[in-house]
Amino acid sequence: MYNISRLQKDIADLEKKLSEEKKKEAQILKRISQIERSISKSTSASTLRSKTQQIVRLNDDIAKTRAKQADLQKKISLKTSD
């Protein structure tokens, strides 16, 4: 009985972390969208370069959160198959 409740707690913790990573990804995507909308025809070259660098960094952050999500999903899968 103890092992089952421990396993359920572990799975719940992993699912919470997965949810947090998905929320983080959504926030990053929202930020990218805001930056893209702020770019107009009258945006200067230096500002455009800066915004492009921000988007690149944010895309890197998305890749990291997706890797964490995949890892968490794998851990959840392993726990549920036990």
MIVEX-993676 format. One record per atom (N, C-alpha, C): residue number from 1; atom name; residue in one letter; x, y, z. Coordinates in steps of 0.1 Angstrom, whole numbers, plus 5000, padded with zeros to 4 digits. Example, Ala and Ser with C-alpha at 12.3 -4.5 7.8 and 13.67 -1.06 7.14 Angstrom:
{atom 1; "N"; "A"; {5132; 4943; 5078}}
{atom 1; "CA"; "A"; {5123; 4955; 5078}}
{atom 1; "C"; "A"; {5132; 4967; 5078}}
{atom 2; "N"; "S"; {5128; 4978; 5071}}
{atom 2; "CA"; "S"; {5137; 4989; 5071}}
{atom 2; "C"; "S"; {5129; 5000; 5079}}
//
This chain:
{atom 1; "N"; "M"; {5008; 4988; 5000}}
{atom 1; "CA"; "M"; {5000; 5000; 5000}}
{atom 1; "C"; "M"; {5009; 5013; 5000}}
{atom 2; "N"; "Y"; {5019; 5012; 5008}}
{atom 2; "CA"; "Y"; {5028; 5024; 5009}}
{atom 2; "C"; "Y"; {5034; 5027; 4995}}
{atom 3; "N"; "N"; {5039; 5016; 4988}}
{atom 3; "CA"; "N"; {5045; 5018; 4975}}
{atom 3; "C"; "N"; {5036; 5024; 4965}}
{atom 4; "N"; "I"; {5023; 5020; 4966}}
{atom 4; "CA"; "I"; {5013; 5025; 4956}}
{atom 4; "C"; "I"; {5011; 5040; 4959}}
{atom 5; "N"; "S"; {5009; 5044; 4971}}
{atom 5; "CA"; "S"; {5007; 5058; 4974}}
{atom 5; "C"; "S"; {5019; 5066; 4971}}
{atom 6; "N"; "R"; {5031; 5061; 4973}}
{atom 6; "CA"; "R"; {5043; 5067; 4970}}
{atom 6; "C"; "R"; {5044; 5069; 4954}}
{atom 7; "N"; "L"; {5041; 5059; 4947}}
{atom 7; "CA"; "L"; {5041; 5059; 4933}}
{atom 7; "C"; "L"; {5031; 5069; 4927}}
{atom 8; "N"; "Q"; {5019; 5070; 4933}}
{atom 8; "CA"; "Q"; {5009; 5080; 4929}}
{atom 8; "C"; "Q"; {5014; 5094; 4932}}
{atom 9; "N"; "K"; {5021; 5096; 4943}}
{atom 9; "CA"; "K"; {5026; 5109; 4946}}
{atom 9; "C"; "K"; {5037; 5113; 4937}}
{atom 10; "N"; "D"; {5046; 5104; 4933}}
{atom 10; "CA"; "D"; {5057; 5106; 4924}}
{atom 10; "C"; "D"; {5051; 5110; 4910}}
{atom 11; "N"; "I"; {5041; 5103; 4906}}
{atom 11; "CA"; "I"; {5034; 5106; 4893}}
{atom 11; "C"; "I"; {5028; 5119; 4893}}
{atom 12; "N"; "A"; {5021; 5123; 4904}}
{atom 12; "CA"; "A"; {5014; 5136; 4905}}
{atom 12; "C"; "A"; {5025; 5147; 4905}}
{atom 13; "N"; "D"; {5036; 5145; 4912}}
{atom 13; "CA"; "D"; {5047; 5155; 4911}}
{atom 13; "C"; "D"; {5052; 5157; 4897}}
{atom 14; "N"; "L"; {5054; 5146; 4890}}
{atom 14; "CA"; "L"; {5059; 5147; 4876}}
{atom 14; "C"; "L"; {5049; 5154; 4867}}
{atom 15; "N"; "E"; {5036; 5151; 4869}}
{atom 15; "CA"; "E"; {5026; 5157; 4861}}
{atom 15; "C"; "E"; {5025; 5172; 4864}}
{atom 16; "N"; "K"; {5027; 5176; 4876}}
{atom 16; "CA"; "K"; {5027; 5190; 4880}}
{atom 16; "C"; "K"; {5039; 5197; 4873}}
{atom 17; "N"; "K"; {5050; 5191; 4874}}
{atom 17; "CA"; "K"; {5062; 5197; 4867}}
{atom 17; "C"; "K"; {5060; 5198; 4852}}
{atom 18; "N"; "L"; {5054; 5188; 4846}}
{atom 18; "CA"; "L"; {5051; 5188; 4832}}
{atom 18; "C"; "L"; {5041; 5199; 4829}}
{atom 19; "N"; "S"; {5031; 5201; 4837}}
{atom 19; "CA"; "S"; {5022; 5212; 4835}}
{atom 19; "C"; "S"; {5029; 5226; 4836}}
{atom 20; "N"; "E"; {5038; 5227; 4845}}
{atom 20; "CA"; "E"; {5046; 5240; 4847}}
{atom 20; "C"; "E"; {5054; 5242; 4834}}
{atom 21; "N"; "E"; {5060; 5232; 4829}}
{atom 21; "CA"; "E"; {5069; 5234; 4817}}
{atom 21; "C"; "E"; {5060; 5238; 4805}}
{atom 22; "N"; "K"; {5048; 5232; 4804}}
{atom 22; "CA"; "K"; {5039; 5235; 4793}}
{atom 22; "C"; "K"; {5034; 5250; 4794}}
{atom 23; "N"; "K"; {5032; 5254; 4806}}
{atom 23; "CA"; "K"; {5028; 5268; 4809}}
{atom 23; "C"; "K"; {5040; 5278; 4805}}
{atom 24; "N"; "K"; {5052; 5274; 4809}}
{atom 24; "CA"; "K"; {5064; 5282; 4805}}
{atom 24; "C"; "K"; {5065; 5283; 4790}}
{atom 25; "N"; "E"; {5063; 5272; 4783}}
{atom 25; "CA"; "E"; {5064; 5272; 4769}}
{atom 25; "C"; "E"; {5053; 5282; 4763}}
{atom 26; "N"; "A"; {5041; 5281; 4768}}
{atom 26; "CA"; "A"; {5030; 5290; 4763}}
{atom 26; "C"; "A"; {5034; 5305; 4765}}
{atom 27; "N"; "Q"; {5040; 5308; 4777}}
{atom 27; "CA"; "Q"; {5044; 5321; 4780}}
{atom 27; "C"; "Q"; {5055; 5326; 4770}}
{atom 28; "N"; "I"; {5064; 5317; 4767}}
{atom 28; "CA"; "I"; {5075; 5321; 4758}}
{atom 28; "C"; "I"; {5069; 5323; 4744}}
{atom 29; "N"; "L"; {5060; 5314; 4739}}
{atom 29; "CA"; "L"; {5054; 5316; 4726}}
{atom 29; "C"; "L"; {5046; 5329; 4726}}
{atom 30; "N"; "K"; {5040; 5333; 4737}}
{atom 30; "CA"; "K"; {5033; 5346; 4737}}
{atom 30; "C"; "K"; {5042; 5357; 4736}}
{atom 31; "N"; "R"; {5054; 5356; 4742}}
{atom 31; "CA"; "R"; {5064; 5367; 4742}}
{atom 31; "C"; "R"; {5069; 5368; 4727}}
{atom 32; "N"; "I"; {5072; 5357; 4721}}
{atom 32; "CA"; "I"; {5077; 5357; 4707}}
{atom 32; "C"; "I"; {5066; 5364; 4698}}
{atom 33; "N"; "S"; {5054; 5361; 4700}}
{atom 33; "CA"; "S"; {5043; 5367; 4692}}
{atom 33; "C"; "S"; {5043; 5382; 4694}}
{atom 34; "N"; "Q"; {5044; 5386; 4707}}
{atom 34; "CA"; "Q"; {5045; 5401; 4710}}
{atom 34; "C"; "Q"; {5056; 5408; 4703}}
{atom 35; "N"; "I"; {5068; 5401; 4703}}
{atom 35; "CA"; "I"; {5079; 5407; 4696}}
{atom 35; "C"; "I"; {5077; 5408; 4681}}
{atom 36; "N"; "E"; {5072; 5397; 4675}}
{atom 36; "CA"; "E"; {5069; 5397; 4661}}
{atom 36; "C"; "E"; {5059; 5408; 4657}}
{atom 37; "N"; "R"; {5049; 5410; 4665}}
{atom 37; "CA"; "R"; {5039; 5420; 4662}}
{atom 37; "C"; "R"; {5044; 5434; 4664}}
{atom 38; "N"; "S"; {5055; 5436; 4672}}
{atom 38; "CA"; "S"; {5061; 5449; 4674}}
{atom 38; "C"; "S"; {5070; 5453; 4662}}
{atom 39; "N"; "I"; {5073; 5444; 4654}}
{atom 39; "CA"; "I"; {5081; 5447; 4642}}
{atom 39; "C"; "I"; {5073; 5452; 4631}}
{atom 40; "N"; "S"; {5076; 5464; 4626}}
{atom 40; "CA"; "S"; {5069; 5470; 4615}}
{atom 40; "C"; "S"; {5079; 5475; 4604}}
{atom 41; "N"; "K"; {5073; 5480; 4594}}
{atom 41; "CA"; "K"; {5081; 5485; 4583}}
{atom 41; "C"; "K"; {5091; 5496; 4587}}
{atom 42; "N"; "S"; {5087; 5503; 4597}}
{atom 42; "CA"; "S"; {5095; 5515; 4602}}
{atom 42; "C"; "S"; {5105; 5511; 4613}}
{atom 43; "N"; "T"; {5106; 5498; 4616}}
{atom 43; "CA"; "T"; {5115; 5493; 4626}}
{atom 43; "C"; "T"; {5129; 5495; 4621}}
{atom 44; "N"; "S"; {5138; 5501; 4629}}
{atom 44; "CA"; "S"; {5152; 5503; 4624}}
{atom 44; "C"; "S"; {5159; 5490; 4623}}
{atom 45; "N"; "A"; {5170; 5491; 4616}}
{atom 45; "CA"; "A"; {5178; 5478; 4614}}
{atom 45; "C"; "A"; {5184; 5473; 4627}}
{atom 46; "N"; "S"; {5189; 5482; 4636}}
{atom 46; "CA"; "S"; {5194; 5478; 4649}}
{atom 46; "C"; "S"; {5183; 5472; 4658}}
{atom 47; "N"; "T"; {5172; 5478; 4658}}
{atom 47; "CA"; "T"; {5161; 5473; 4666}}
{atom 47; "C"; "T"; {5156; 5459; 4660}}
{atom 48; "N"; "L"; {5156; 5458; 4647}}
{atom 48; "CA"; "L"; {5152; 5445; 4641}}
{atom 48; "C"; "L"; {5162; 5434; 4645}}
{atom 49; "N"; "R"; {5175; 5438; 4644}}
{atom 49; "CA"; "R"; {5185; 5428; 4648}}
{atom 49; "C"; "R"; {5183; 5424; 4663}}
{atom 50; "N"; "S"; {5181; 5433; 4671}}
{atom 50; "CA"; "S"; {5179; 5430; 4686}}
{atom 50; "C"; "S"; {5167; 5421; 4688}}
{atom 51; "N"; "K"; {5156; 5425; 4681}}
{atom 51; "CA"; "K"; {5143; 5417; 4682}}
{atom 51; "C"; "K"; {5145; 5403; 4677}}
{atom 52; "N"; "T"; {5153; 5402; 4666}}
{atom 52; "CA"; "T"; {5156; 5389; 4660}}
{atom 52; "C"; "T"; {5164; 5380; 4670}}
{atom 53; "N"; "Q"; {5174; 5386; 4677}}
{atom 53; "CA"; "Q"; {5182; 5379; 4686}}
{atom 53; "C"; "Q"; {5173; 5375; 4698}}
{atom 54; "N"; "Q"; {5164; 5383; 4702}}
{atom 54; "CA"; "Q"; {5155; 5379; 4713}}
{atom 54; "C"; "Q"; {5147; 5367; 4709}}
{atom 55; "N"; "I"; {5142; 5367; 4697}}
{atom 55; "CA"; "I"; {5134; 5356; 4692}}
{atom 55; "C"; "I"; {5142; 5343; 4692}}
{atom 56; "N"; "V"; {5154; 5344; 4687}}
{atom 56; "CA"; "V"; {5163; 5332; 4687}}
{atom 56; "C"; "V"; {5166; 5327; 4701}}
{atom 57; "N"; "R"; {5168; 5336; 4710}}
{atom 57; "CA"; "R"; {5170; 5331; 4724}}
{atom 57; "C"; "R"; {5157; 5324; 4730}}
{atom 58; "N"; "L"; {5146; 5330; 4727}}
{atom 58; "CA"; "L"; {5133; 5325; 4731}}
{atom 58; "C"; "L"; {5131; 5311; 4725}}
{atom 59; "N"; "N"; {5134; 5310; 4712}}
{atom 59; "CA"; "N"; {5133; 5297; 4705}}
{atom 59; "C"; "N"; {5142; 5286; 4712}}
{atom 60; "N"; "D"; {5154; 5290; 4716}}
{atom 60; "CA"; "D"; {5162; 5281; 4723}}
{atom 60; "C"; "D"; {5156; 5277; 4737}}
{atom 61; "N"; "D"; {5149; 5287; 4743}}
{atom 61; "CA"; "D"; {5142; 5283; 4756}}
{atom 61; "C"; "D"; {5131; 5274; 4753}}
{atom 62; "N"; "I"; {5124; 5275; 4742}}
{atom 62; "CA"; "I"; {5113; 5266; 4739}}
{atom 62; "C"; "I"; {5119; 5252; 4737}}
{atom 63; "N"; "A"; {5130; 5251; 4730}}
{atom 63; "CA"; "A"; {5136; 5238; 4728}}
{atom 63; "C"; "A"; {5140; 5231; 4741}}
{atom 64; "N"; "K"; {5145; 5239; 4751}}
{atom 64; "CA"; "K"; {5148; 5234; 4764}}
{atom 64; "C"; "K"; {5136; 5229; 4771}}
{atom 65; "N"; "T"; {5125; 5237; 4771}}
{atom 65; "CA"; "T"; {5113; 5233; 4778}}
{atom 65; "C"; "T"; {5107; 5221; 4772}}
{atom 66; "N"; "R"; {5108; 5220; 4759}}
{atom 66; "CA"; "R"; {5102; 5207; 4752}}
{atom 66; "C"; "R"; {5111; 5195; 4755}}
{atom 67; "N"; "A"; {5124; 5197; 4757}}
{atom 67; "CA"; "A"; {5132; 5186; 4761}}
{atom 67; "C"; "A"; {5129; 5181; 4775}}
{atom 68; "N"; "K"; {5126; 5191; 4784}}
{atom 68; "CA"; "K"; {5122; 5188; 4798}}
{atom 68; "C"; "K"; {5109; 5181; 4798}}
{atom 69; "N"; "Q"; {5100; 5186; 4789}}
{atom 69; "CA"; "Q"; {5087; 5179; 4788}}
{atom 69; "C"; "Q"; {5088; 5165; 4784}}
{atom 70; "N"; "A"; {5096; 5162; 4774}}
{atom 70; "CA"; "A"; {5098; 5149; 4769}}
{atom 70; "C"; "A"; {5104; 5140; 4780}}
{atom 71; "N"; "D"; {5114; 5145; 4787}}
{atom 71; "CA"; "D"; {5120; 5138; 4798}}
{atom 71; "C"; "D"; {5109; 5134; 4809}}
{atom 72; "N"; "L"; {5101; 5144; 4813}}
{atom 72; "CA"; "L"; {5091; 5142; 4823}}
{atom 72; "C"; "L"; {5080; 5132; 4818}}
{atom 73; "N"; "Q"; {5077; 5133; 4805}}
{atom 73; "CA"; "Q"; {5067; 5123; 4800}}
{atom 73; "C"; "Q"; {5073; 5109; 4800}}
{atom 74; "N"; "K"; {5086; 5108; 4797}}
{atom 74; "CA"; "K"; {5092; 5095; 4798}}
{atom 74; "C"; "K"; {5092; 5089; 4812}}
{atom 75; "N"; "K"; {5095; 5098; 4822}}
{atom 75; "CA"; "K"; {5095; 5094; 4836}}
{atom 75; "C"; "K"; {5081; 5090; 4840}}
{atom 76; "N"; "I"; {5071; 5097; 4836}}
{atom 76; "CA"; "I"; {5057; 5094; 4839}}
{atom 76; "C"; "I"; {5054; 5080; 4833}}
{atom 77; "N"; "S"; {5058; 5078; 4821}}
{atom 77; "CA"; "S"; {5055; 5065; 4814}}
{atom 77; "C"; "S"; {5062; 5054; 4821}}
{atom 78; "N"; "L"; {5074; 5056; 4826}}
{atom 78; "CA"; "L"; {5081; 5045; 4833}}
{atom 78; "C"; "L"; {5074; 5042; 4846}}
{atom 79; "N"; "K"; {5069; 5053; 4853}}
{atom 79; "CA"; "K"; {5063; 5051; 4866}}
{atom 79; "C"; "K"; {5049; 5044; 4864}}
{atom 80; "N"; "T"; {5042; 5047; 4853}}
{atom 80; "CA"; "T"; {5029; 5041; 4852}}
{atom 80; "C"; "T"; {5030; 5027; 4847}}
{atom 81; "N"; "S"; {5041; 5023; 4841}}
{atom 81; "CA"; "S"; {5043; 5009; 4836}}
{atom 81; "C"; "S"; {5047; 5000; 4846}}
{atom 82; "N"; "D"; {5052; 5005; 4858}}
{atom 82; "CA"; "D"; {5056; 4997; 4869}}
{atom 82; "C"; "D"; {5045; 4989; 4875}}
//
